[in-house]
């Protein structure tokens, strides 16, 4: 049995209305196990759920730290508080995404709006 490898995945806000060049200060840092081809390793996640974390940075806000949860229907959630779910964010089809630099992922943030983020780096943690 092979032990899963945890990766540090850096995301930055991609170009969108109001941010024609994207925004390096609106970012996420994900800690997830990945397969050799860059997909989330769900079996690896089951072996190390407490190591799977998220750090969110947005201009004018304190850094937010939370857990990455594998939810119903294969959804991946970012949970910042055990007290409530109003701060939860959802990665759009993250189980299908290929986590390599230059690719894009979508995240529905806690305000209900979906934003696209560019993967800027992926490295073993």
Secondary structure, DSSP 8 states (H G I E B T S, - for coil): -----EEEEEEEE-SBTTBTT-EEEEEEEEEEEB-TTSSB-HHHHHH-GGG-EEEEE-TTS--EEEEEEE-GGG-EEEE--SS-STT-EEEETGGG----TT-EEEEE-TTS-EEEEEEEEEEE-
